[in-house]
Amino acid sequence: MLLHDKLKAYRLILASQSPRRRQLLADAGIEFTLAPRFECDETYPQDMPAEDVAEYLSSLKSEAYPEPLAEGDILLTADTVVIADNRVLGKPSDRAEAIEMISLLSGCSHEVITGCTLRTASRQMSFSVSSKVHFRELDREEIEYYVDCYRPFDKAGAYGIQEWIGYVGIEGIEGSFYNVMGLPVQRLYSTLKEFI
């Protein structure tokens, strides 16, 4: 049975403000309800291994969801982090930090990890997917142009692979492209089928 047929008996709630995650779910034919915005303290232990942060934050977001889940509800939360030189790069706070982040990624390879959590009223499971991204050497003018024109302040690592910088700067990817966009759609699809 196809996932969208299985999901007819459920209400999948996406608790994310990311327009990219909404687009990816819709494009995959997965029907969902968008949760209202809510607050979550996205702090993780400083000694936590970098590769565990995304999954940990997706669980935190799930626990912070303020509404009780009804029978048949499935809550989906997600978090994406960029890891470069064993440093976790979240969303930049301003132009200077965005330029600094992209400069760090320029000419190097980095890891993008998206953690996802699925939760019902009675059970919860989390998983994460990792992709490796290779950037060519970018010059300062290119980095400033991208930050000023695309304002990537809502994106981990200060870039969107689907935007100008992805077209001109990314030499290759190992793993899921959609994971780098913010949602590992293939893994989510197969995990949801098993979960329900």
C-alpha positions in Angstrom: 0.0 0.0 0.0 1.3 3.5 -0.9 2.1 5.8 2.0 -0.5 8.4 1.1 -3.2 5.7 1.3 -1.9 4.5 4.7 -1.8 8.1 6.0 -5.5 8.6 5.3 -6.3 7.2 8.7 -3.9 9.6 10.4 -3.2 13.3 10.7 0.4 14.1 10.0 1.3 17.4 11.8 4.4 19.2 10.6 5.9 21.3 13.4 8.3 23.4 11.3 8.3 26.9 10.0 10.6 25.9 7.1 9.0 26.6 3.7 11.5 24.1 2.2 10.2 21.2 4.4 6.6 22.1 3.5 7.5 22.1 -0.2 9.4 18.7 0.1 6.5 17.0 1.9 4.0 18.4 -0.6 6.1 17.4 -3.6 6.4 13.9 -2.3 2.6 13.6 -2.1 2.6 13.4 1.7 -0.5 15.2 3.1 0.1 17.1 6.3 -1.3 19.8 8.6 1.0 22.7 9.5 1.4 23.2 13.3 1.1 26.7 14.6 4.4 28.4 15.6 5.6 27.6 19.2 8.7 28.3 21.2 11.5 25.8 21.8 14.8 26.4 23.6 17.2 24.9 21.1 20.1 24.5 23.5 22.1 21.3 23.4 24.9 20.1 25.8 28.2 21.6 24.7 30.0 18.2 25.1 27.5 16.4 22.8 29.1 14.9 19.7 28.4 17.1 16.7 26.8 14.3 14.7 24.1 13.8 17.5 22.9 17.4 17.7 20.3 17.4 14.9 18.5 14.4 16.2 18.7 15.7 19.8 17.2 19.1 18.7 14.4 17.4 16.7 13.4 15.5 19.9 13.5 18.7 21.9 11.2 20.4 19.4 8.8 17.4 19.6 8.7 17.6 23.4 8.1 21.3 23.3 5.0 21.0 21.1 2.3 22.5 23.3 -0.8 20.6 22.1 -1.8 17.1 23.3 -1.8 14.6 20.5 -5.1 12.9 19.7 -5.5 9.3 18.6 -4.3 9.2 15.0 -2.1 12.2 15.2 1.6 11.9 14.1 3.8 14.8 15.0 6.9 15.4 12.7 9.7 17.7 13.9 13.1 18.1 12.2 16.3 20.0 12.6 19.2 20.4 10.2 22.8 21.3 11.2 25.9 21.9 9.1 29.2 20.5 10.6 32.5 21.9 9.4 35.8 21.2 11.3 33.8 19.4 14.0 31.9 22.7 14.6 28.1 22.8 14.5 26.8 25.7 12.3 23.2 26.6 13.0 21.4 29.7 11.5 23.5 32.9 11.3 22.4 35.7 13.5 23.5 38.5 11.0 25.3 39.3 7.8 28.8 39.1 9.3 28.1 35.7 10.8 26.6 34.4 7.5 29.7 35.6 5.6 32.0 34.0 8.2 30.1 30.7 7.9 30.2 30.5 4.1 33.9 31.5 4.2 34.5 28.5 6.4 32.8 26.2 4.0 34.5 27.6 0.9 37.0 25.2 -0.7 36.1 22.5 1.7 33.8 19.5 2.3 31.3 19.6 5.2 28.5 17.4 6.6 24.8 18.2 6.6 22.8 16.2 9.1 19.0 16.4 9.5 17.4 14.8 12.5 13.7 13.8 12.4 11.4 12.8 15.2 8.0 11.1 14.8 5.7 11.0 17.8 2.2 9.8 18.5 0.3 9.9 21.8 1.9 6.7 22.9 5.3 6.3 21.1 8.2 8.3 19.7 11.1 7.5 17.4 14.0 9.6 16.0 16.5 9.2 13.2 19.1 11.2 11.4 20.5 11.3 7.9 23.9 12.6 6.8 25.1 14.0 3.5 28.5 15.3 2.5 28.8 18.5 0.5 31.8 19.7 -1.5 32.2 23.5 -2.1 34.6 25.0 -4.6 36.7 28.0 -3.5 34.4 31.0 -3.4 35.8 34.5 -3.6 34.7 37.2 -1.1 32.6 39.1 -3.7 30.6 35.9 -4.5 30.0 35.2 -0.8 28.8 38.8 -0.1 26.6 38.8 -3.3 24.9 35.7 -2.1 24.3 36.9 1.5 23.1 40.3 0.4 20.8 39.0 -2.3 19.4 35.8 -0.7 19.7 36.7 3.0 20.1 33.1 4.2 19.6 33.9 7.9 17.0 31.1 8.3 19.3 28.4 7.0 21.8 26.2 8.8 25.3 27.0 7.6 24.0 30.2 6.0 23.2 28.7 2.6 20.5 26.9 0.7 21.6 24.3 -1.8 18.6 25.1 -4.0 19.7 28.8 -4.4 22.3 30.6 -6.5 25.2 29.5 -4.3 24.3 25.8 -4.8 24.3 26.2 -8.6 27.6 28.0 -8.8 29.5 26.8 -5.7 28.7 23.1 -5.0 31.0 20.7 -6.9 29.4 17.5 -5.5 27.2 15.8 -2.9 27.5 12.3 -1.3 24.1 11.3 0.0 20.6 12.9 -0.3 20.2 16.3 -2.0 16.9 16.7 -0.2 18.5 16.1 3.2 20.7 19.1 2.5 17.6 21.1 1.7 16.3 20.2 5.1 14.3 16.9 5.0 15.6 13.4 4.0 12.4 12.6 2.1 13.3 9.1 1.0 14.2 8.0 4.5 11.2 9.8 6.0 8.9 8.1 3.5 10.1 4.6 4.3 10.3 5.2 8.1 6.7 6.6 8.1 5.5 3.5 6.3 7.1 1.3 9.0 6.0 3.7 11.9 2.3 3.4 11.0 
